[in-house]
């Protein structure tokens, strides 16, 4: 499929033209691994709207919503399960950073609750916790292992229940949506009048992202949209959400998992990483990764 400036910006309220930012060739979207811990580092071509400045993947034009949803429904990410103790450590750090925004009397919804690690830490801090997760495998794991209230359904389906929330959390999820602009509108509908939104994602305008350019390691097949601080602020305003705070969001992973990723991202240096991977004492060490590109965004619903 050829994508040209004649294609409309995927942001529905924008009439801007699009231009190529990074061209990598034609990606076969039917072979994409949608697991969070994917081993696929093929890169889709990336485009940018000349008007609203949103940056997005070619797959926005190639894949229908129902096709994306089906892929996520079928995700069974056993590698993620093997890393849960390290994920837990990261989410504990995340909660420490956003703790002042979490209150005991809150009804909280996590969109993209995956295997329930964050939910397991949140449920005892708030009045009610619920999760939305498309992966049948992930939602079943969260229910069975963490006893969480998980809805295995889309945001659109959940809206029909007419439940309102004080706080919605999305951890590394917004970039996976084909239509994040619609998602922000739906989030606004789910929040009560003084509702809050906390999301994490990467900043495509960060120094590290600019230095690495087309080699930026978060340009991967299932990331559909790439936000900057300013685009997130603008899209929030368009959906009655005021961006109040931006915090840095370093990650914590096992050394063994980090090495696996480095082999995929830097194949020319794989001989070094493979040597390091053989040192068993290093495998389960917790490693902090902080490239200053991952951020926590805190929004408050604008009172009408």
Secondary structure, DSSP 4 states (H G I P E B T S, - for coil): ----TTSPPSSTT----EEEEE------GGG----TT--------EEEETTT--EEETHHHH--HHHHHHHHHT---HHHHHTHHHHHHHHHHHHHHHGGG--TT-EEEEES-TTSHHHHHHTTTSSEEEEE---HHHHHHHHHHH---EE-S-HHHHHTT---EEEEEEES-GGG-TTHHHHHHHHHHHEEEEEEEEEEEE-TTSHHHHHHGGG-TT--TT--EE--HHHHHHHHHTTTEEEEEEEE--EEEEHHHHHHHHHHH-GGGHHHHHHHHT-HHHHT-EEEE--S-EEEEEEEEPP-
